[in-house]
Amino acid sequence: MQDLGNRRILLARMDKAFSDYSQEAEKLSVLLAEPADASSWSSYHNLLKQRTAEVTAYEMYRAIRDEIFTLITPPAEQDRPKSSVN
């Protein structure tokens, strides 16, 4: 029963992490869609900063997702149906 509670907590954390990642990705898309001033260091810095925020948010989401999958045990070999593909 506690495993189910832990899984629900992880699912809620994963949902939040995915939402954060989605928001960071949208912010990066907005910055990339703006007309770029090729000589502007501040524009370049903002892009790098937002790219880092997006990657960090994605890595957090992925870590939680991977943690959830470690809690899922595959079915036993005898429960697996025979494949018709050789």
C-alpha positions, 0 to 999 in steps of 0.5 A: 500500500505504501508503494502505491502512495510513493508512486502517487507522490512521484506522479504528482512530482513528475506532473509538476516537473513536466509542467515546469519543463513545458513552461521553460521550453515555451519561454525559449521558443519565444526568445528564439522567435524574436528577431535576433540582433546579431551583435547583442550580447544581452540577447545571446546571454538571455538565450543561453540562460533560458536554454540552461533553464529548459535543460535543467527542467527537462533533466528534473522531469527525466530523473523523476520519470526514471525513478517511477519506472524503477518501481514498476516490475515487469511481469514474470516470464511465464505470464508473457504470451508467446510471440507469433513473430519469429 
